[in-house]
Amino acid sequence: MKLIIAIIQPDRLESVKQELYKEDVNLITVNEVLGHGRQMGVAEVYRGIKEMGNLLRKIRLEIAVNEDYVEKTIRAIIKGAQTGETGDGKIFVLDLVECVRIRTEERGGVAIG
């Protein structure tokens, strides 16, 4: 089991979700976050307001998958998020030690989905 964490541009969320759904990856957690990478200090327009600073709005996706879904999940995120511009984001793949479905107490890969 793996936990895939992706940091993407807010305007790419719908595109990424569509690509994930095409690959039958339907269970995701989405958070609005602040951060910066190499594009630090670049002006951004958000809801009509021009912002300049170190922290930019991003979307953080968390997706728990079984081993056979790792590569197709990564490819779907890239396909949906990639623009070729600085700030497209990052994908992190972590080992997931345990997953427990609270309702049924199932554990492991079966609890993921």
Secondary structure as GFF3:
##gff-version 3
##sequence-region A 1 113
A	DSSP	beta_strand	2	8	.	.	.	ID=ss1
A	DSSP	three_ten_helix	10	12	.	.	.	ID=ss2
A	DSSP	alpha_helix	13	22	.	.	.	ID=ss3
A	DSSP	beta_strand	29	35	.	.	.	ID=ss4
A	DSSP	beta_strand	44	46	.	.	.	ID=ss5
A	DSSP	beta_strand	49	51	.	.	.	ID=ss6
A	DSSP	beta_strand	56	65	.	.	.	ID=ss7
A	DSSP	three_ten_helix	67	69	.	.	.	ID=ss8
A	DSSP	alpha_helix	70	81	.	.	.	ID=ss9
A	DSSP	beta_strand	89	95	.	.	.	ID=ss10
A	DSSP	alpha_helix	109	112	.	.	.	ID=ss11
###
